[in-house]
Amino acid sequence: MSDEALMGELRSALADGQSVGVFGGVAKLLGKGDASQQVLDYLEPQFARWPEEIDRKAPWEWVTRACRGWKAPALRLATSVDASWHTFKAKHAVAFADSPDVRNIRKFRTDPKSTTEIGDEGVIAFAQSPHLESLVELEIWSNTASNEAVVVLLSSANLPSLRRLTLRGPRGTREAVDALFESPLFDTLTGLNFSNSSYSRDVTEDDKARISARLKANYERLEAERAG
């Protein structure tokens, strides 16, 4: 389909309003996601006006392009990635986090049903990515991520929008908690969950209470700012 014909189809699809279904229709029209610059220049401002609450889930074909280190221009239109039931290992996490096309992703999750095992390399790639500044919610399953990688993640200054972090597999160790206390994330996170809410024995009840109180205070402050 020519760009001219595609643009007509896209205008028709977008005329149906703003919804998950409408985005799905647009995504279907874009196919594998190798959209032209003309198409992106039209669509990006359109979706920028949509409410953040509308989840624009990326088709896995778009995510695959980024995971292979290819350009994935249509991925800029998406706000969430769900790697459940898909292969997403360390090399994929590194390529994904290194792609400038992930700049609008607000939510990323994996689960144990997939062959997900991003390990240290993947966790650190997310922590150090210069392209994930919009990430609000991150859920990672990894039984091989070391304490050192978790410390790097919790110390990250590259995730200014992150509000909810879930780590399935790693425990909350003394080193991880200390890193959090010194991290910019301690002033922005509103939710933090380790595997089964598990902490190592050297993390005190006072530490846990301090984390809980800060998460609550952050949530209340951010809600007040949003309302005001």
Contacts in CASP RR format, 6 or more apart in sequence:
PFRMAT RR
TARGET T0000
AUTHOR 0000-0000-0000
METHOD contacts of the structure
MODEL  1
MSDEALMGELRSALADGQSVGVFGGVAKLLGKGDASQQVLDYLEPQFARW
PEEIDRKAPWEWVTRACRGWKAPALRLATSVDASWHTFKAKHAVAFADSP
DVRNIRKFRTDPKSTTEIGDEGVIAFAQSPHLESLVELEIWSNTASNEAV
VVLLSSANLPSLRRLTLRGPRGTREAVDALFESPLFDTLTGLNFSNSSYS
RDVTEDDKARISARLKANYERLEAERAG
1 9 0 8 1.000
3 36 0 8 1.000
3 38 0 8 1.000
3 39 0 8 1.000
6 29 0 8 1.000
6 39 0 8 1.000
7 38 0 8 1.000
7 39 0 8 1.000
7 42 0 8 1.000
9 29 0 8 1.000
10 26 0 8 1.000
10 29 0 8 1.000
10 39 0 8 1.000
10 42 0 8 1.000
10 43 0 8 1.000
13 22 0 8 1.000
13 25 0 8 1.000
13 26 0 8 1.000
13 29 0 8 1.000
14 22 0 8 1.000
14 26 0 8 1.000
14 46 0 8 1.000
16 22 0 8 1.000
18 50 0 8 1.000
18 51 0 8 1.000
18 54 0 8 1.000
19 54 0 8 1.000
20 54 0 8 1.000
20 55 0 8 1.000
20 56 0 8 1.000
20 57 0 8 1.000
23 47 0 8 1.000
23 54 0 8 1.000
23 56 0 8 1.000
23 57 0 8 1.000
23 77 0 8 1.000
26 43 0 8 1.000
26 77 0 8 1.000
27 58 0 8 1.000
27 59 0 8 1.000
27 62 0 8 1.000
27 74 0 8 1.000
27 77 0 8 1.000
27 78 0 8 1.000
30 39 0 8 1.000
30 74 0 8 1.000
30 77 0 8 1.000
31 59 0 8 1.000
31 61 0 8 1.000
31 74 0 8 1.000
32 61 0 8 1.000
32 62 0 8 1.000
32 65 0 8 1.000
33 59 0 8 1.000
33 61 0 8 1.000
33 62 0 8 1.000
33 65 0 8 1.000
33 72 0 8 1.000
33 73 0 8 1.000
33 74 0 8 1.000
33 75 0 8 1.000
34 65 0 8 1.000
34 71 0 8 1.000
34 73 0 8 1.000
34 74 0 8 1.000
35 43 0 8 1.000
35 73 0 8 1.000
35 74 0 8 1.000
37 73 0 8 1.000
40 73 0 8 1.000
40 74 0 8 1.000
40 76 0 8 1.000
40 77 0 8 1.000
43 77 0 8 1.000
44 76 0 8 1.000
44 77 0 8 1.000
47 56 0 8 1.000
47 77 0 8 1.000
50 56 0 8 1.000
52 79 0 8 1.000
52 106 0 8 1.000
55 79 0 8 1.000
55 80 0 8 1.000
55 107 0 8 1.000
56 77 0 8 1.000
56 78 0 8 1.000
56 79 0 8 1.000
56 80 0 8 1.000
57 78 0 8 1.000
57 79 0 8 1.000
57 80 0 8 1.000
57 81 0 8 1.000
57 82 0 8 1.000
58 75 0 8 1.000
58 78 0 8 1.000
58 80 0 8 1.000
58 81 0 8 1.000
58 105 0 8 1.000
60 86 0 8 1.000
62 72 0 8 1.000
62 74 0 8 1.000
62 75 0 8 1.000
62 78 0 8 1.000
63 72 0 8 1.000
63 75 0 8 1.000
63 81 0 8 1.000
63 83 0 8 1.000
63 86 0 8 1.000
63 96 0 8 1.000
65 71 0 8 1.000
65 72 0 8 1.000
65 75 0 8 1.000
66 72 0 8 1.000
66 75 0 8 1.000
66 95 0 8 1.000
66 96 0 8 1.000
66 99 0 8 1.000
66 101 0 8 1.000
66 102 0 8 1.000
67 88 0 8 1.000
67 91 0 8 1.000
67 92 0 8 1.000
67 95 0 8 1.000
67 96 0 8 1.000
68 95 0 8 1.000
69 95 0 8 1.000
69 98 0 8 1.000
69 99 0 8 1.000
71 101 0 8 1.000
72 99 0 8 1.000
72 101 0 8 1.000
73 101 0 8 1.000
75 99 0 8 1.000
75 101 0 8 1.000
75 102 0 8 1.000
75 105 0 8 1.000
76 101 0 8 1.000
76 103 0 8 1.000
76 104 0 8 1.000
77 104 0 8 1.000
78 104 0 8 1.000
78 105 0 8 1.000
79 104 0 8 1.000
79 105 0 8 1.000
79 106 0 8 1.000
79 107 0 8 1.000
79 134 0 8 1.000
80 105 0 8 1.000
80 106 0 8 1.000
80 107 0 8 1.000
80 108 0 8 1.000
81 96 0 8 1.000
81 102 0 8 1.000
81 105 0 8 1.000
81 107 0 8 1.000
81 108 0 8 1.000
81 109 0 8 1.000
82 109 0 8 1.000
83 108 0 8 1.000
83 109 0 8 1.000
83 110 0 8 1.000
83 111 0 8 1.000
83 114 0 8 1.000
83 116 0 8 1.000
84 109 0 8 1.000
84 110 0 8 1.000
84 111 0 8 1.000
84 113 0 8 1.000
84 114 0 8 1.000
85 111 0 8 1.000
85 113 0 8 1.000
85 114 0 8 1.000
86 114 0 8 1.000
86 115 0 8 1.000
86 116 0 8 1.000
87 114 0 8 1.000
87 115 0 8 1.000
87 116 0 8 1.000
88 96 0 8 1.000
88 110 0 8 1.000
88 114 0 8 1.000
88 115 0 8 1.000
88 116 0 8 1.000
88 118 0 8 1.000
89 115 0 8 1.000
89 116 0 8 1.000
89 117 0 8 1.000
89 118 0 8 1.000
90 117 0 8 1.000
90 118 0 8 1.000
90 119 0 8 1.000
90 120 0 8 1.000
90 121 0 8 1.000
90 122 0 8 1.000
91 121 0 8 1.000
92 118 0 8 1.000
93 118 0 8 1.000
93 121 0 8 1.000
93 122 0 8 1.000
93 123 0 8 1.000
93 125 0 8 1.000
93 126 0 8 1.000
94 121 0 8 1.000
94 122 0 8 1.000
94 125 0 8 1.000
96 102 0 8 1.000
96 125 0 8 1.000
97 122 0 8 1.000
97 125 0 8 1.000
97 126 0 8 1.000
97 128 0 8 1.000
97 129 0 8 1.000
97 131 0 8 1.000
97 132 0 8 1.000
98 125 0 8 1.000
98 129 0 8 1.000
98 131 0 8 1.000
99 131 0 8 1.000
100 131 0 8 1.000
101 131 0 8 1.000
102 129 0 8 1.000
102 131 0 8 1.000
102 132 0 8 1.000
103 131 0 8 1.000
103 132 0 8 1.000
103 133 0 8 1.000
103 134 0 8 1.000
104 134 0 8 1.000
105 132 0 8 1.000
105 134 0 8 1.000
105 135 0 8 1.000
106 134 0 8 1.000
106 135 0 8 1.000
106 136 0 8 1.000
106 137 0 8 1.000
106 161 0 8 1.000
107 135 0 8 1.000
107 136 0 8 1.000
107 137 0 8 1.000
107 138 0 8 1.000
108 126 0 8 1.000
108 135 0 8 1.000
108 137 0 8 1.000
108 138 0 8 1.000
108 139 0 8 1.000
109 137 0 8 1.000
109 138 0 8 1.000
109 139 0 8 1.000
110 116 0 8 1.000
110 118 0 8 1.000
110 139 0 8 1.000
110 140 0 8 1.000
110 141 0 8 1.000
111 139 0 8 1.000
111 141 0 8 1.000
112 141 0 8 1.000
112 168 0 8 1.000
116 141 0 8 1.000
116 142 0 8 1.000
117 142 0 8 1.000
117 143 0 8 1.000
117 144 0 8 1.000
118 125 0 8 1.000
118 140 0 8 1.000
118 142 0 8 1.000
118 145 0 8 1.000
119 142 0 8 1.000
119 144 0 8 1.000
119 145 0 8 1.000
119 146 0 8 1.000
119 149 0 8 1.000
120 144 0 8 1.000
120 145 0 8 1.000
120 146 0 8 1.000
120 148 0 8 1.000
120 149 0 8 1.000
122 149 0 8 1.000
123 140 0 8 1.000
123 142 0 8 1.000
123 145 0 8 1.000
123 149 0 8 1.000
123 150 0 8 1.000
123 152 0 8 1.000
123 153 0 8 1.000
124 149 0 8 1.000
124 152 0 8 1.000
124 153 0 8 1.000
126 132 0 8 1.000
126 138 0 8 1.000
126 140 0 8 1.000
126 153 0 8 1.000
126 159 0 8 1.000
127 149 0 8 1.000
127 152 0 8 1.000
127 153 0 8 1.000
127 155 0 8 1.000
127 156 0 8 1.000
127 158 0 8 1.000
127 159 0 8 1.000
128 152 0 8 1.000
128 156 0 8 1.000
128 158 0 8 1.000
129 158 0 8 1.000
130 158 0 8 1.000
132 158 0 8 1.000
132 159 0 8 1.000
133 158 0 8 1.000
133 159 0 8 1.000
133 160 0 8 1.000
133 161 0 8 1.000
134 161 0 8 1.000
135 159 0 8 1.000
135 161 0 8 1.000
135 162 0 8 1.000
136 161 0 8 1.000
136 162 0 8 1.000
136 163 0 8 1.000
136 164 0 8 1.000
137 162 0 8 1.000
137 163 0 8 1.000
137 164 0 8 1.000
137 165 0 8 1.000
138 159 0 8 1.000
138 162 0 8 1.000
138 164 0 8 1.000
138 165 0 8 1.000
138 166 0 8 1.000
139 165 0 8 1.000
139 166 0 8 1.000
139 168 0 8 1.000
140 166 0 8 1.000
140 167 0 8 1.000
140 168 0 8 1.000
141 168 0 8 1.000
141 169 0 8 1.000
142 167 0 8 1.000
142 168 0 8 1.000
142 169 0 8 1.000
142 170 0 8 1.000
143 169 0 8 1.000
145 167 0 8 1.000
145 169 0 8 1.000
145 170 0 8 1.000
147 170 0 8 1.000
147 173 0 8 1.000
147 175 0 8 1.000
147 176 0 8 1.000
149 170 0 8 1.000
150 167 0 8 1.000
150 170 0 8 1.000
150 172 0 8 1.000
150 173 0 8 1.000
150 176 0 8 1.000
151 175 0 8 1.000
151 176 0 8 1.000
151 179 0 8 1.000
153 165 0 8 1.000
153 167 0 8 1.000
154 176 0 8 1.000
154 179 0 8 1.000
154 180 0 8 1.000
154 183 0 8 1.000
154 185 0 8 1.000
155 179 0 8 1.000
155 180 0 8 1.000
155 182 0 8 1.000
155 183 0 8 1.000
155 185 0 8 1.000
156 162 0 8 1.000
156 183 0 8 1.000
156 184 0 8 1.000
156 185 0 8 1.000
157 183 0 8 1.000
157 184 0 8 1.000
159 185 0 8 1.000
160 184 0 8 1.000
160 188 0 8 1.000
161 188 0 8 1.000
162 185 0 8 1.000
162 188 0 8 1.000
162 189 0 8 1.000
163 188 0 8 1.000
163 189 0 8 1.000
163 190 0 8 1.000
163 191 0 8 1.000
163 218 0 8 1.000
163 222 0 8 1.000
164 189 0 8 1.000
164 190 0 8 1.000
164 191 0 8 1.000
164 192 0 8 1.000
165 185 0 8 1.000
165 189 0 8 1.000
165 191 0 8 1.000
165 192 0 8 1.000
165 193 0 8 1.000
166 192 0 8 1.000
166 193 0 8 1.000
167 193 0 8 1.000
167 194 0 8 1.000
167 195 0 8 1.000
168 195 0 8 1.000
169 194 0 8 1.000
169 195 0 8 1.000
170 176 0 8 1.000
170 194 0 8 1.000
170 195 0 8 1.000
171 194 0 8 1.000
171 195 0 8 1.000
171 198 0 8 1.000
171 199 0 8 1.000
171 200 0 8 1.000
172 194 0 8 1.000
172 198 0 8 1.000
172 199 0 8 1.000
172 200 0 8 1.000
172 203 0 8 1.000
173 199 0 8 1.000
173 200 0 8 1.000
173 202 0 8 1.000
173 203 0 8 1.000
174 200 0 8 1.000
174 202 0 8 1.000
174 203 0 8 1.000
177 199 0 8 1.000
177 203 0 8 1.000
177 207 0 8 1.000
177 211 0 8 1.000
180 186 0 8 1.000
180 192 0 8 1.000
180 211 0 8 1.000
181 210 0 8 1.000
186 214 0 8 1.000
187 214 0 8 1.000
187 218 0 8 1.000
188 218 0 8 1.000
188 222 0 8 1.000
189 214 0 8 1.000
189 215 0 8 1.000
189 218 0 8 1.000
190 215 0 8 1.000
190 216 0 8 1.000
190 218 0 8 1.000
190 219 0 8 1.000
190 222 0 8 1.000
191 215 0 8 1.000
191 219 0 8 1.000
192 211 0 8 1.000
192 215 0 8 1.000
199 207 0 8 1.000
199 208 0 8 1.000
END
